[in-house]
Amino acid sequence: MSQFPQKILIANRSEIAVRIINGCQALGIATVAVYSDADKNSKHKLLADESVHLGNSPPLESYLNFDKIIKAAQATGADAIHPGYGFLSENALFAERCQKENIKFIGPSPEAIRLMGDKIESRKVAAKAGVPVTPGMAGCAADIDSFRTEAARVGYPVLIKASAGGGGKGMRAVENESELAAAIEAAQREAQNAFGDDRVYLEKMIVNPRHIEFQILADEHGNCLHLFERECSIQRRHQKIIEETPSVALNENLRQKMGADAVKVAKAANYSNAGTVEFLLDENGSYYFLEMNTRLQVEHPITEMVTGIDLVAEQIKIAAGEKLGKHLNNISQNGHAIECRIYAEDADNNFMPSIGKLLLYREPVGDGVRVDSGVAVGSEVTIDYDPIMSKLIVHAPDRQTAITNLIEALKRYKILGVKTCRYFLTEVLQHKNFANGRTFTNFIETNMTNMPNSSNGMESYNELAAAAAAMLSSKSSSLLYSDIDDLPPSPWQLLGDWSIGSSISG
C-alpha cells in the first residue's frame, strides 16, 4: 500500500529547490528548505514551510554534508528527502544513509545509482540489453599500449573519458596517436581532482553528433515507460544551455526505436523513479548509448510542457510505492518546447561566472512562457555554487513559433547586477543553422566564434538609470519594482557613453 510522505526536505537550493517546493505544495505536502550562509535570504528558504541553516557556504560544509542534512530532516520530522539534481542527487552513499535512517530517498535505489553512475558499468548494462554503444574499451586501463591498440582498432579521432565523469570533466578528444599519452595524463589528473577516481577509458569519437536523451519513469513494480526525447545538442564546455523537444532529427520510427532502447536500459538496471537515458545520434541516423542520469534533469520542464505530466509529482508517487498511473498510458507530444538556461556568466570571456547582487530582476510573461527561477531582486550570485539563476521555457504549437517567442521572451527578461548569457542565447536562436535544425554538439565552436560581442546589446538608458538610482538610494526597492519602461527621461541620457562598470552588461 502506498504511503505519501507528510513532509519532504529538499536537499538543494535555488531554482530546483523552488520547483520541488511548488510541486510539493500542489500535492499538499509540507516542505523543509536547507540553506547555507550564502543563501540566508534565498527564495527557496522563504517559500518553504520550514527552513534549517546548514552552516558555511562551501558545499562540503552545507549542501554536501550528509550529517547536517540528515539531522535537519530528523529535527523537522521530514520523512522523505528530495535531492533535486547536482549535489547529492547521484550519491549512492547518501541514498544508503537515508535508508539506514528510515528516510525515503526520492530517487532510484543506491544500487542503480552506483551501477549507472559508472560509465564503464553502464555501457556493459546497455550492451547486455542489446542497445548499441560506441565502439571502444570494455573496461578501464592503466597502460598506454592498451589505449594505442584500441585507438588503432576503432580509428581516430577518439575520446578519453573518465569512468566516474560527467559535465565534460576528465574528457579529452584525441585526433592522432601523437596526442594520446598527454591526453590520457590530463584526463586522469582532471578525473582525480573532480571525482577522486582517476580511471579512464577510450571510445570512438562520433563526428558531428546530436545529443538526444529520453525521459523515463519506472515504478517499484517493474513498470517502465518513456516520455519522449529531448535534444540537448547546444552546449558550451560540454554543458547544455539550450534544449528542445521534439528533436527535428527524429522521425517516428527512430523515435520509437530509441525510446524502446531507453526503456531496455532502465529495466536492465532494475531502475525505479525518474531518469534519463542519453544517446549520441550520428549524421547517418545511427545512435549509441552515452550514459544514464539517475535523477531529475535540469531540462525536465520541456517534457512537462509537451506532455502535461508533472515529473516531480510522478517522482513522489513512485517513491511512495505507487504504480505508474493510467494517465501515462497514452501520452503524446503536443507542440514544441525550448528551454534556455539563464546563467550569471560572461559569454565574451569563455563563459566565466559573474558574481554580484541583482539590482533589478523582472521575468517575462506571456502565453506558453514559463520561468523556473531561484532568484529575485537583492539575491546574491556568489562563487560558491553553479551560476544558473533560472530557466526560461517557451511552449508553442510549432518549432518556428517557439523560437520566435523565446527570442522575444529573452528580450523582455530584465536582469541588472550581473552579466548573463541572454544576448548570446538570442544570437544562437537567431542563427540560420539553428533555424534549419542543424544542431550538433559542436554548434557553438563551429558557428559562434565570429559573432559580435554578446555584451554589446546594452540595456536601455532607462534601465541604467534605474540601476544607478538603486545603488544611490536607500529606497531602492520601490524603484526596482517600478515599471522601468515608464520612467521619465533620464539625465544619464545626456552623458553619452556612460556606464557603471562590468555589472551592467547582459
Secondary structure, DSSP 8 states (H G I E B T S, - for coil): -----SEEEE---HHHHHHHHHHHHHTT-EEEEEEEGGGTT-HHHHHSSEEEEEESSSGGGTTT-HHHHHHHHHHHT--EEE--SSTTTT-HHHHHHHHHTT-EESSS-HHHHHHHHSHHHHHHHHHHTT--B-SB-SS---SHHHHHHHHHHH-SSEEEEETT-BTTBT-EEESSGGGHHHHHHHHHHHHHHHHS---EEEEE--SS-EEEEEEEEE-TTS-EEEEEEEEEEEEETTEEEEEEES-TT--HHHHHHHHHHHHHHHHHTT--EEEEEEEEE-TTS-EEEEEEE-S--TTHHHHHHHH---HHHHHHHHHTT----GGGTT----SEEEEEEEESEEGGGTTEE--EE-SEEE----TTEEEEES--TT-EE-TTS--EEEEEEEEESSHHHHHHHHHHHHHH-EEESS--SHHHHHHHHHSHHHHTT---TTHHHHHSTTS--GGGS---HHHHHHHHHHHH-TTHHHHHTS-GGG----GGGGGSS----TTS--
